[in-house]
Amino acid sequence: MWFTLVQAQSYQQENDICYTSKTDAYSQERLKLDVYFPQGVSDCPVIVWFHGGGLEAGQKEIPEQLKRKGWVVVGVNYRLLPRVTVDKTLDDAAEAVAWVFANASRYGGDARKIVVTGHSAGGYLAMLLCLNKAWLAKYNTNADDVMMYVPFSGQAVTHYNVRKMQGLTPLQVTIDQYAPIYWVRNDCPPLVLICGDRELELFGRYDENQYLARMMKLAGHKQTYLYELDGHGHGAMVGPSFHILETHLNQMLGRSVNP
């Protein structure tokens, strides 16, 4: 019955909403988001989606697989390397999530049901917002108030394009303050790590996530989940990952889960 009602809902989308208090020209050009939402309902889950593109490219989007689910979906732009440093990009991501907390109810969303997710570079941003609470704290937002983080093929070590700006190659791996695994902690919300096939993924992405999952569990975090999508490379893993996101979301909401 719930599925039938969701399909019957009408939806609306508002585009190019400025979410920043920054006043420089690049911020005003780039720091915008789109909101897709069901009409006439309230207390909906809210999905924050950060696009991929290696932190150097990409545009905000509302993925088709997130539409018509009874959710509010927010697609976010952020400033890109090398025009800015990764500190600026992470600050943008944090400001966007803080905006979502402040504005979710305007679109029928419930700020207690926010999920932060994204693919590749977007997954990397989601990981760091989850594990290093300082980014969201700057905007008076508690990273632990997010219901769940679901990075798709995010990088667990320092992102390879951050390392490129440091004069390193993608295979010269470093772990510093810009590596999600540097911030392992046992008290964060559920963390659902999804990757493609370890032999097909980009720059050992699955192996990084496997190491992060192991360290999270050793630290005592009991809600870290790791999925490997056999036969799917870095791009192809995106489609089936949405089913995993939906499954975990329905479990958290106490809804029935489709196999």
N, C-alpha and C positions, 0 to 999 in steps of 0.2 A: 504493500500500500504506500509506504513512504516513497518508493522509487517512482510510482505512478504520479504522486503529487508533485514531486520534483520536476518531472518531465513536463507537467502542465503549467509550471510557472513561466511567467514572462520575465525577460531580463533586459537590462539597460546597461550602457557603458558610457562613462565619462572619461575623456581623454585629455592628456597634457595638463594635468593638475600640478602646479608648482608646489613642491613639498619643503622647500628650503628657506632658511633665513639668510643664506649667503647672498651677497649682492654683486659679486664679480660677474663679468659677462659670460664666462664659460659655465658657471654654476646656473645662472639664469637660463641659459640655453639648454643645458643638459639635464638639470635635476627636476625631472617631471615624471609623473606616473599616470597610469590608466587604472580605472576601477570598473570592474564588471560585477554586477550585483542583481539578485532576484528582487522583483518588486513586490511590495506589500507584505513582507515578512520581517521578522526580527530574530536576534540571537543566533544568527548563522555563523558557522565556521568561516574564518578568514584565511586565505592562502596568500602569502607574500612570495612572489616569484621574481628571482633575480636572473636575468639572462646570462648566457655564456658568451664566449668570444675572447678568452685568454686575457681578460682585463684590458685588452687593447682595442676591442671592437664589439659590435653587437648593439641591439636596440631592444627597448622594452617590448613586451609581448604578453598577450593573454593566451596561453596554450589551449588549443581546442579541447584537449583531454581534460581540462579543468572546468570547462563550460557545462552548463545545464546540470549541475550537481547539487544545486541548492546552497552553493557557497558564494561568498564574496571573494573575488580574485583581484589582486593588486599586482600589476606589472610595473617594474621599477627600472628607470635609467639611473646610471651613476657615471661619474667622471672617469675617463679612461687614461691608462698608461700609454705612452710615456709623457703625455701632456701634463699629468700630475703624478705625484708619488702615491704609493699604495695607501699611505696614511690618509690621504684625502679621499680615496675611493672607499675605504672602510668607514670613514666618518660619514660619507654620503649614505652608505647602506644603513648605518645606525640611525641617521636622521630620518630616513624613509620609514624604518620600522617604528620609530617613536611617533611619526605622523599617523601611521596606521592605528596604533593604540589610541591616539587622541581622537581619531575620526571614524573608527570602525562603525560606531552606532549610527552615524549619519546615513550609512548605506545598508543598514539592517544587520550588521555584523556584531559579533560578541567578542569583546577584547579579551575574554577568558579563553577563547578558542582560536588563537592565532597560531598558524603554522608557517614557519620560515623555511623556504626551499629554493631551489634553483639548480641549473645544470652547469657543470664544469666550473668556470670562474664564478658563476652564481652560487654553486655549491660550496666553493671555497669561502666566499663571503659569509654564507650561512653558518659554516663551521666556526669561523672566527668570532662571529657575533655570539654564538652559543658558548664557546669555551673561554673567551676573554671578555669578562663582563664589563670591562672598562669602557668599551666602545659605546654600548647602550647607556651606561651609567652617565656618560657625558650629557645625555639628553633626558636625564631623570627617569630612565626606564630600566627596569630590572630584567636582565636577560632570562631569568628564571620564570618570569611571568608569561613567556612564550610557551604554548602548550606542547609543542614538539618541533624539532628541527629535522629536516629530511633532505640532506644534500645529495644530489645526483652527480656522481663522478667528480666530487670535489677533491682538491689537492690537499693532502694532510701535512706535507712538508711545506717549506716556503715556496710560494708559487714560482713556476719557472720563468715567468716574465718579470717578476720582481727580481729574481736572480740575474736575469739578462741586464737589468738596469744597474746591477752590481758588477757587471763584467763577467758573469758566469754563463755556462751553457746549461741546457735542460738536463744533462746527465751529471752535472756537478751539484749534488744534492746538499742542501743546508737546512738546518733546523734552528731558527732564531725566533724573535718575537712575532714574526709574520707567518709562522707555521702553526696551524691549529694544534698539532700534536704537542707543541711546547706548553700548551695550556691545559693539559689533561686534568680533569677534576671529577670528583665522585658525586657532586650534588647538583648537576644540571638536569634540565628536562630530558625526556626521551630523545635519543639521537639515533636516527635511522639512516645508515650508510648504504648507498646503493651504487654498485659499479658494474661495468660490463665484464666480459670474459677477460681473465688475467692475461691471456696471450694476445688479446686484440686491443686492450685498453691503451690509452696514451701515456707514455713515459712511466710505466709501472704503477698506474693509478690504483688498481685493485690492491696491490701489495702495500701501498701506503695506507689505504683504508683498513686493511687487515691489521697492520701494526697499530694504528690508532685504536681500533676496536679492542685489541688485546690489552693495550695500555689502559684504556678506560675501565676494562673489567678488572685488571690488576689493581687499579686505584679504588675499586669498590663500586663503580657505577653499574647498576643492575639493569638498566634499560638502554643499553647500546645494542643495536641490531645491525648485522652486516649481511648484505645480499650480493651475490655474484650472478650476473645474467649470462649464462653460458651461450656462446655463439653470437654475442652482441658486442660490437665495438663501441668506441667512445660516443659516436653519434647515434647509432642504432639502439643503444641501451635506454634512450630517453623515453620512447613510447611505452614499453612495458613497465617502466618505473612508476608511472602514474597509478597503476593498479596497486602497487605496494604501498604507495602513499595513502591511497583511499582505504586500503585494508586497515592500516594502522590508525588512521583517523576514525574510522567507524568503530574500531575496538575501543578507542579512548572515549568515544561518545556513547558507548554501550549499545551500538546498533548492530544488527545482524551483518555478518561478513560474507560476501560472495566469494566462493573459491576461485 
